[in-house]
Amino acid sequence: MSSTATDDSAGNCIQINTTTPWGITRLRVHPTVSAIPAEAFRHCENLRDVELPEGLLEIGESAFAYCYSLANVNLLRSILS
């Protein structure tokens, strides 16, 4: 079972499996997270920056759909799907 807790740039924990705060602008995914579920950050229209950890294996379908402000995402070789 993969972990789904994330950590925003201010160090605040966000549980992906619950309602994501739509107003977030930066996101740092915690190093223990191995998968981001489908539609996890869908419609986070103010999200600009996403930092993904080494070891992240999967980003679910439409995980960042409609994130119109998204400008920076570091993509990793470890991502399989």
N, C-alpha and C positions, 0 to 999 in steps of 0.2 A: 504494500500500500504506500502510495507516495504522500509526502507532506504537502499541504497546500497553504501554509501560512506565508505571508509576505511581510516585508518591512519597508515602509516608505522612507524617503530621504531624511525625515525628521526622527526616524527610529520608531515610528508608531507601527504596531502590528496590525495587519489587515488580514482577516480570514477570507480567503477567496470564495469559500463555499457559502458565505453569507452575503448580504448586500454590500457591495463595494461603494465607498464614498465617492460620488460622481465628481466632486470638486477637486480631486487630487491632481497635482500637476507633475509630480515626480514620483517614481516608484523604483525601489531597490528590492529585488526579490531575494529573500533570505537564502544563504548558501545551502541549506538543507532541503530546499524545494527541488523536486525532480520533475514535476509536471505542473503546467498551468492549465486548468480545465477550460473547456470550450466556453466561449462568451464571458470569461471571467472579468474582463474590463470593458466589455461592450458598452458603448455610449459614454465612456469617460472622456467627454469632449474637451476637457481642459488638460488632459494628460499630455505632457510634452516630452519627458525624458524617462526611459526605462533602462535600468541596469540589471542584466541577467547574470546569474552566477555560473561558473564552470560547474559542470555536472548536471545542468538542466537538460533533460532528455526530450521533453515533449512540450509543445505549445498547442493547445487545443484549437479546433476550428473556430474562427471568428473571435478569438480571445481578445483581440484589439480592434474589432470592427467598430467603425464610426468614431474612432479616436481622431478627430479631425485636426487636432493641434500637435499630434505626435510628430516629432522632428528627429529624435535621437533614440536609437535602439542598438545595443551592442549584440550582434548575432554571434553565436558560438559554434564551434565545430562539434560540440557534444550533442547538439540538438539532432535527434533522429527523425522526428516528425512534428 
